[in-house]
Structure formats: C-alpha cells, structure tokens
Amino acid sequence: MRPPSGVSLVIPAWNETDAIGPLLEEIAPDSVDRVFVVVGAADDPTAEVARRHGADVLVQRARGYGAACWTGVEYALRHGARVVAFLDGDYSDPPAALPRMLARIDSGEADLVLGCRDLRHYPNALPRYARIGNAFVCWALNLVLGTDFRDLPSCKAIRAQSLVKLDMREMTYGWTVEMLAKAARHGMRVQQVDIEYRPRRGGRSKVSGNPRASAAAACKLLACALSYAL
C-alpha cells in the first residue's frame, strides 16, 4: 500500500461531462489521496462521470466559483489534508504539473504554489480579451502589494494550515485574487511554476468563452484586488 500523500485535490466542474473523465484519468494515483469534484447541482451529469472515475462528488451549497472551492476545502480539511490543490474541471489545467508544484511545498520552499498558464503551445486556449483582463488585474495587484504575480490561475496548491490562516471569504470569481492578496499580506512564501495550459474539452467556458461575461469578471476581479490588497 502506498503511503498517504496528505494531498486533497479540489476540482470545480459544472456541466463538464466531456472533460471530467479524461482529466481524472490523467491524475497520477500516488500524487493525491482524495479527489473532490464539486458540481453546481445534484442532477449535473458531470457527477456520475466523476464517480465512475473514483472521485468523491460534492454539491456546492451556494453559487459561485469560490463557493465551489470552499465546499471542497471544507471536506479536505475534515479528512485531514496537509495540502489542498485545485484544478479546473474543463481539462485545461494539466494534472501532470501537480507533482512538480507539490514538490515545492514538500521541500519547504513554498506555502502556496501557482500554476501559471503557459500559452506557447496552445495560444488560443485563452482568448485575447481574457488574457488582457487577467494581465490588467495582476498589474493592479502587483502595483499595490509590490508583488510580481504573473497570473491568477485556477491551478494552485497551498498548505492546509496556510489556507486556514487566510480566512477566505470571497465566494465568487474573486477567490483566487483574495488568496493571492492575503498570502502576500501574511508574508507567505509564494512560488510560480509555468504549466502548459490546454484547450478545454467540449462545452464553452462560463467566463472566458463570453466577452461580456469576461469583462464583468475582470471588473469583479479588479474590485477584489483593490479591496483585499488595500
């Protein structure tokens, strides 16, 4: 029997029946102990696919990306997670990057590791308007905090103790911005690792696939960045 890794993986996945199976199949069995797939409703067909691939399926209690992440975090902490990792459920984040990211935490180098999206191989995986919005929010965050964040990625890993200290409150798409801003203000060791970002499998992104939704999300992220940074 393999020793426990102490890592729980949280994957928000809403209507991702085409993507969730292939994504879960790529997770190295010795890299994480538990995989929590969080769906928006009990009747989401994503849930059945995830169960067939061995994941624990959770239904978030409130709307929003942050609420989905927090639902998974609560269960991870309840099951004694040492580290909590996050991936998006649309296949764009490569599970193969997790061991490299987790090694930074295991070695004591980092409390939080960000999987920054490298678009060199798949430049169209993230629309231009989404890249511009992301870069602008990072610029604002760095300006106020004096940091050098390159991305606001969905792929990340954090020590469970550090995550508890952050006292996360943002239940919308501002979840990652809040995490980065609070980590900087707490003086946590943050490292950034480039990962090969890929095109999603099936469906359409709820945010980056829609210019209007992407613009609204960028405004929300900017407001969160200024609020938590100041």
N, C-alpha and C positions, 0 to 999 in steps of 0.2 A: 504494500500500500504506500502511495506517495505521501510525503509529509505535507501538512497543510501549508498553503502559501500565505494565509491570512488576508487574501485579497478578495474583495467582492466587487463585481462589475455591474454597473447600473446602465441600462440601455432604454431610454425613452423611445417608444416606437408606436406611432399612431398610423393605422392603415398601411402597414409596410409588409404585406403578405409576400410580395415578390422578393424582398430584400432580406428579411429577418433570418430565413433559413440558411442561405449562403453565408451570411455574416456569422451566425453562430457556429457553422461548420468550420470556420477559419480560426476559432479561438483555441489556442493550444491548451490541452487538458490540464497541464501542470502549471499554468500561469495564473489561474484564479480558482478559488474554492467554490464560490457561488456566483451565478449569473441571474440578475433580476431584470426581466423585461417588463417595462411599465407601459401599459396601454391606457387609452383615454376612457374606454368603456368596456364593460364585460362582454359585449357582443362583437367587439372588434375581432375579425378573423385572424388577425396577427397573433392573438393569444394562443390559439390552437396550434399554429405552426411552431411557435416558440416552445410550447410544452413538449411537442414531439421531438424537439431537439435538446431536451433536457434542462431548459431554463425554468426558473420559478417566475410565474406570471403574477404581476400586481396590477391593480386598477387604482389609478390616482384618484384622490378624494376631492381635488379641486382642479380648476382649469389652469393651464399654463405650463410652459417648459420647466420652470423652476419647481413647480409643484410636483411634476413627474419625477424630477431628480430627487427632490426631498423625500418622496414616497419610497424610492429605492434606498436612500441613505438611512432612513429610519429602520428598515428591515436589515440592512447591512450591519448597522451598529448593534441591533438587537441580537444578531448572530455572531457578535464578537469580531467584526472585521478590524484588521490592523491598518489596512489601506483600502480606500474606495476609489475605483476607477470609473470613468464614464466614456461611452461611445454613443454616437448617434445610430439609430436603427435603420438608416437608409442605405447602408453598405459603403458610404463614402469614407468613413474612418477605418483604416486597416487594423484588425486585431493583432497582426504581426508586429506592430510597433509597441505593443504593451510591455513585453519583456524588457525592451531597451529602456522604456520610461520607468518601469518599476525598479530596475537596477539602480537608478539614480537615488531612489528613496531607500532601498535596502543598504546601499553603501554609506548612507548618512549624508550624502551631498545635498539633498533637497527635501523640503517638506511638501512642495507642490511642483508637479512637472506638467508642462503644457505641450501638447502635440500640435505644433504649429503647421498649418496647411501648406505643403509644397505643391505648387500647381504646374511645375515644369513638364511633367509627363501628361497631365490632363488639364490644360489651361482653361478648358470650357466647363470644368466640373463646378466652378463657382462663377456665376455671371459677373460681368464687369461692374454693374451697379452695386452688387453686393460686396465686391472687393473694395470699391471706393468707400462705401459706408463703413465697412469694418476698419479700413485704414484711418478714416477720419476719427472714429471713436477711440482707436488706440492712440492716435496723436494727442487727443484731448486728455486722455487718461495719463499719458506719459508727461505731458506738459504740467499737469497739476501735481503729480506724485513724484516726478523725477525718475521714473522707471524707464525701461526700454522694451516694453511688451510689443511683440511683433504681430500678435494675433489674439482673437477672442475665440479660442477653439472649443468645440464640443468634446474633443478627445483630451482627457486630462486624468491625472492620478494625484491623490492627496492623502497624507497620513490622516487616519481617523481622528486622532487627538487634535490635529490642526483644524480639521473641518469643524469639529465641535466648538473650538475657540472662536471661529468666525461668526457664529450665531447668525446663520443665513436667514434672511427674511424675504428676499425678492423671489416671488413665485412666478415671474414672467420670463421673457427672454433676457432680462437683465441679470439673471442668475450668475452667468459667467463674469460679467462686469463687476458685480458685487464681490464675487470670490477673489478676483484679482486685486481690486482696490483694497479690500480688507486685509488680504495677505500682505500687501505692500505696507500698509499702515501698522500691521502687527510685527513687521520685520521678519517675516518668514522667508526662508530660502526658496526662491522660485527659479527653476531651470526650464529652458525651452529647447525642445527637440523637434527637428523637422520630420514630418511624416508625409508619405505620398498620398495626397488627397485624391479620391477617385470619384467618377461619376456615380450618382445614385442608381439603384436598380429599380426600375418601374416607378410609376406614380410621378408626382410632382412635389417639389419642396413646398411646405406650407408658408415659407417666408421668402427664401432666395429665388423661388420659382415664379414669384409675382412681384413686379416692380413696385406696385403700390404698397403691398404688404412689407416689402423690403425697406421702403422708405419710412414707413411707420415704425418698423422695428428699429431702424437706425436712430430715429428721433427718441425712441424709448431708451435705447442703449446709451445715447449721449446724455440724456437726463439722468440716468442711473449713474453714469460715470462721474458726472459733476457732483451729484448728491453724495455718493459714497466716498469719493476722493476728498471732498471738502469737509 
